[in-house]
Amino acid sequence: MPIITGLSSLLTDLAGWLAALGLPVLAVVATRAGIKYANSEDPHEAKASFDGLKKGAIGVGIAVSGTWIASKVLGYF
């Protein structure tokens, strides 16, 4: 089916772009969280900066793996 093949190709390309854009975004989030952590005087601020880093990493992981999983599922059709 040509539409499934085209959609699978589109998702594969999208996964590549998200991976290429996800790593710089994660680097910016990690840098920002590190600066907030280094400048925090309150333990709650330090925990909040670390939680922001975890949320950023989870978000990038979901964005990258979601398109990859969708392209793999479409590959079975």
Long-range contacts (C-beta under 8 A, 24 or more apart in sequence): 1-77, 4-74, 4-77, 7-74, 8-71, 8-74, 8-75, 11-67, 11-70, 11-71, 11-74, 12-71, 14-67, 15-64, 15-67, 15-68, 15-71, 18-63, 18-64, 18-67, 19-64, 22-60, 22-63, 22-64, 23-60, 25-56, 25-60, 26-56, 26-57, 26-60, 29-53, 29-56, 29-57, 29-60, 30-56, 30-57
